[in-house]
Amino acid sequence: MVFFYPKASTPGCTQQACALRDIAGDIGDTQIIGVSPDKSASQKKFAEKNSLRYPLLADVDHQLAEAFGVWKMKQLYGRSYMGIERSAFLLDADGTVLHAWYKISPKDTPLKLLEALRS
């Protein structure tokens, strides 16, 4: 599974990352990879602080986010900017997307993954 989150160490992203950490023992050999536009140092601090044992990729130039179609125009407090649309993708061993969840909530990310793996 590859999941995209907007910013390390923010409440929603922390909730999502920790919820995925907590189900890691329930997903067999499925790998988890987190991606955000944060720099490597921020990713490392985020992983250490929250005991995340899966890779976090620093997509600073947002190439991976663009490839997955999750680099979008967003709005906050009347300000428009480009950023990550929180999304998750379940891929097979060949990289084929089996499930795509766009605009997924932090709490639904682990639930959707478990549901997809059971089906």
C-alpha positions in Angstrom: 0.0 0.0 0.0 1.1 3.5 -0.8 -0.5 6.3 1.0 -0.1 10.0 0.4 -0.5 12.5 3.2 -0.2 16.3 3.2 2.3 17.1 6.0 4.2 15.0 8.6 3.5 15.6 12.3 0.1 17.2 11.7 -2.9 15.7 13.6 -4.6 14.0 10.7 -1.4 12.7 9.2 -0.2 11.4 12.5 -3.5 9.6 13.1 -3.4 8.0 9.7 0.3 6.9 9.9 -0.1 5.5 13.4 -3.3 3.7 12.5 -1.5 2.0 9.7 1.4 1.2 12.0 -1.1 -0.4 14.4 -2.5 -2.8 11.8 0.9 -3.8 10.3 0.7 -7.2 12.0 -2.7 -7.9 10.4 -1.8 -7.4 6.8 0.5 -10.3 6.1 3.3 -9.5 3.7 1.6 -6.3 2.4 4.1 -3.4 2.6 3.2 0.1 3.7 4.9 3.2 2.2 4.0 6.7 3.1 4.6 9.7 0.8 4.5 13.4 1.5 6.2 16.5 0.1 8.1 16.9 3.4 11.9 16.8 3.3 13.8 13.7 4.4 14.7 15.2 7.8 11.0 15.9 8.6 10.1 12.3 7.5 12.8 10.8 9.7 11.7 12.8 12.7 8.0 11.9 12.1 8.9 8.2 11.8 11.0 8.2 14.9 8.6 10.1 17.1 5.7 7.8 16.1 7.6 4.5 15.9 6.7 4.1 12.3 8.5 1.0 11.0 7.7 1.4 7.3 9.4 3.7 4.8 8.3 7.3 4.4 9.3 8.9 1.1 10.2 12.6 0.7 8.4 13.6 -2.5 9.7 17.2 -2.3 9.3 17.8 -6.1 5.9 16.0 -6.0 6.7 13.8 -9.0 5.2 10.7 -7.4 2.2 12.6 -6.3 1.7 13.9 -9.8 2.1 10.4 -11.2 -0.6 9.1 -8.9 -2.8 12.1 -9.7 -3.0 13.4 -6.1 -1.1 16.7 -6.5 -4.1 19.0 -6.6 -5.2 22.6 -6.1 -6.5 23.0 -2.6 -8.0 25.8 -0.5 -7.6 26.7 3.1 -9.0 29.9 4.7 -9.6 31.4 1.2 -6.1 30.7 0.0 -5.4 28.5 -3.0 -2.3 26.4 -3.2 -1.0 23.1 -4.6 -0.8 20.2 -2.3 -1.4 16.5 -1.6 -4.9 15.1 -1.7 -4.9 12.5 1.0 -5.2 9.2 -0.9 -4.2 5.5 -0.6 -3.5 2.8 -3.2 -3.2 -0.9 -2.9 -0.8 -2.2 -5.5 0.0 -5.8 -6.5 3.6 -7.1 -6.8 3.8 -5.8 -10.4 2.7 -2.3 -9.4 -0.8 -2.6 -10.8 -3.3 -0.5 -8.8 -5.9 -2.9 -7.3 -7.7 -0.3 -5.2 -7.6 3.5 -5.2 -9.0 5.6 -2.4 -9.0 9.3 -3.1 -9.8 11.9 -0.5 -9.7 9.2 2.2 -10.0 10.1 5.8 -7.2 9.2 8.2 -9.4 6.8 10.2 -10.7 5.1 7.1 -7.3 4.3 5.6 -6.5 1.2 7.7 -10.2 0.0 7.5 -10.2 0.2 3.7 -6.9 -1.6 3.5 -8.1 -4.4 5.7 -11.4 -4.7 3.9 -9.6 -4.9 0.5 -7.1 -7.6 1.7 -10.0 -9.7 3.1 -11.9 -9.6 -0.2 
